Amino acid sequence: MCSKKIPGGIKRFKQHLAGGYGDVILCPGSSTELRKRMKEYLDGNKRRRPLYLDEQENEEDEDVVEVVQEEASRAATANSQVTTKVPSSGTASKRRQSTLQFKPAAASKGKEKPNENKKSVAAMFRRTPEEIVDERHSGRFQKTIQNSMRTKDEKHYVDVQWALFFYEAGIAIHAAAARQFEVALEATAQYGSGYVPPSEYMLREPLLWECVKLTGNMRVDHERAWKHYGCTLMSDGWTDRRGRHLINFLVNSPEGTYFLESIDASGEVHDAYLLVDLLEERINQIGKDKVVQVVTDNGSNYKAAGKLLMERIPTLFWSPCATHCLDLMLEDIGNLKEFKKTITRGKRVANFIYRHGRILSAMREKTNGKEIVRPGATRFATSYLSLKSLYTLKDPLKALFVCDIWTTSKLAKTNAGTKAHDTVLSTEFWNSVEDCLRASAPLLIVLRAADGDEKPAMPEVAALMAEAKEKIKLSFATQNKSGLLKKIMGIIEKRWLNQMDHPLYGAALYLNPGKLFPLIKADDDETVGQLRACFLKVLRRMVPEREIRNKINDQAMDYECQRGDAFSDEMAIENIESKSPLDWWRSYGGLAIDLQRFARHVVGLCASSAGCERNWSTFEQIHTKKRNRLLHKRLNAIVFISYNRKMKTRFQMLRQKKKNIDPLVISHFDWDNEWADSLHVPPQGHRGCELDDGLTWNLVDEVVGASEALRGRNLPRTAHRYNHGEPITYKKRARSSATIVEDDEDEHMCSENEEEEELQDPYDDVDVTDDEDSPSNDAEENRDAANSNEFDDGY
């Protein structure tokens, strides 16, 4: 050897012996055999090329990573086909961990089947699209360097392409708010350029059933909640626009609402025996020990089926839908003579404004873009919500009907225009609106609680109903309103006692500490005794084992008297009103475990089958076009995916953002209601207004964004109103001077015959263009607005 001393490691010494390296001198004493052996050794241990995590690297050039886990024992390793490469150095703990084998991408040979255990390096370290979207919505999202380098023009180009897709395909604009839309975009971006979207066949068949399977995996979390809290089986029937009778089945628990399935019962007799068999079959699928109650609508066939079901399953309860009961209550109140005329006049004002683009634009300018119509989940909710909106915006509306745009318009001379003008400027009308709001606002609070998803409604509804009745009594306490109050309270008592006098509501209220203990402190022994009787009645039915039942009864006495380690705890007493009943029992009922389990199954229940009604709209959206005649199996599959994923997003949003969602108000403006379009008569089972080509005004609104310019103006319509086969003729009449309606004129309006007003034709403005006409001199009267807090309905 040369005996030369140089700094360096063992690898550099080997290169010195092998030779052939530009930065190392060949040892003059190295033999040919030694050089050959050193060369072979170095080539065999040559480092592989560097790994790149750049997501834009071509897939065929990416390194492949194979995850190989060391078996738990040497025997398993010997029998396993998976090999583990242990690092050449490291601690014993590192050697026990899984190692990554980095292999350079091999050239493809023919149609070689890909190895499912191999992933690209980028795929191994990147986050999933779901994780990225969840982080974005949680507020912790930060743009990557790559995204920050994108220009505004690049993003705008992509936005335009997506907008063109939405408009061309007629997709509802609010679909862009779906979380799955963001997830799909993120997944496409991670895939990279060259992605080919699935074909129509793939979407129609293979991908549909794969998505059904993925959505079905969500049931695992729901089943865990069904076992822990118990659940409610909800069912409701409806008839679609093809005349098919569909029956929906859903399950509700504190985890959320889960859509089971829908069946087509068009060829069956919809009697109690059919319904009880269908309900019992679904209960057996879920588990009899998990289903606490069945909630349906209040039809006679469902009532009879509920009684039969309770006979077949002794531990089960059937409950009528509280939302349906409250909705019928509002309907009956709205049909009272004192309120019916007011609702009709308010509806006519809204109809008139929304029929004419120029007036509609002026209204939105006066109200700062606010709508006077609030489309509700039900017809009767829409009426009262829209009346409240009218009342809130009454000053801008008054200003609208005395401004130059109105006084110079030909519409001011029409019969319909005069009626709208006189109504908005009528003191008597607004006084009647106040009475409507006094009667409806407390009931809307109960309706929101029964129909909402924020927390279980069962322990809240009965107490809220009692508070609503007291509030209505105070609102109509004056002597001249006693007759109206008697009518309202008669409707409420008749509907509530006949349909909702159910022991579950009393038991849930007894187990609601925030409502029970104030009654005990107030020495309301009669009410407390009634609630305890309901509790014992439910206990006897739900718990057949005598020993457990007696133990729960003893623990209930400790709960009522606030004694024992569980219920005398300082924190338990402090948080009686701040925590929801379900959270309170989960936090402090552990030392009375039997009572806690029973309470969870009662206070975690819902009080409504409104989830079924929300499912109707899902069916209608999927089955809107006449050409879209889906087989029921595929239709059921699509609704299964759509409804369950929407409900998951809904509950996820409630938990993340703590945002209250008004269940009574439709999130997007709905043209297809009688407050926005009085000429629209929806077909049976269909809420849309279709034109000859199958397009709906909703699509026109969403695609072109010009509802106020198209929908409101006097464009030719596809249908006309007829009376006994004869077309209605519209006659103009001279417009009276646009003066403010005084109190004596209000009294004259009160004395008008209601039936004559109902029959008068208000649509003589349909063929009138709202162009400017000769101006007139109208004066505006400023009126002091009443305090709208008096009509607070919770939103």
Buried (B, 14 or more C-beta within 10 A) or exposed (E): EEEEEEEEEEEEBBBBBBBEEEEBEBBEEBEEEBBEBBBEEBEEEEEEEEEEEEBEBEEEEBBBBBEBEBBEEEEEEEEEEEEBEEEEEEEEEEEEEEBEEBEEBEEEEEEEEEEEEBBBBBBBEBEEBBEBBBEBBEEEEEEEEEEEEEEEEEEEEEEEEEEEEBBEEBBBBEEEEBBBBBBEBBBEBBEEEEEEEEEEEEEEEEEBEEBBEEBEEBBEBBBEBBEBBBBBBBBBBBEBBEEBBBBBBBBBBBBBBBBBBBBBBBEEEBEBEBBBEBBBEBBEEBEEEBBBBBBBBBBEBBBBBBEBBBEEBEEBBBBBBBBBBBBBBBBBBBEBEBBBBBBBBBBBBBBBBBBBBBBBBBBBEBBEEEBBBBBBBBBBBBBBBBBBBBBBBBBBBBBBBBBEBBBBBBBBBBBBBBBBBBBBBBBBBBEBBBBBBBBBBBBBBBBBBBBBBBBBBBBBBBBBBBEBBEBBEEBBEEEEBEEBBEBBBEBBEEBBEEBBEBBBBBBBBBBBBBBBBEBBEEEEEEBBEBBBBBBBBBBEBBBEEEEBBEBBBBBBEBBBEBEBEBBEBEEBEEBBEEBBBBBBBBEBBEBBEBBBBBBBBBBBBBBBBBBBBBBBBBBBBBBBEEEEEBEEEBBBBBBBBBBBBBBBBBBBBBEEEEEEBBBBBBEEBBBBBBBBBBBBEBEEBBBBBBBEEBBBBBBBBBBEEEBBEBBBBBEEEEEEBEEEEEEEEBEEEEBEEBBBBEEEBBEEBEEEEEEEBEEEEBBBBBEBEBEEBEEBEBEEEEEEEBEEEEBBBBE
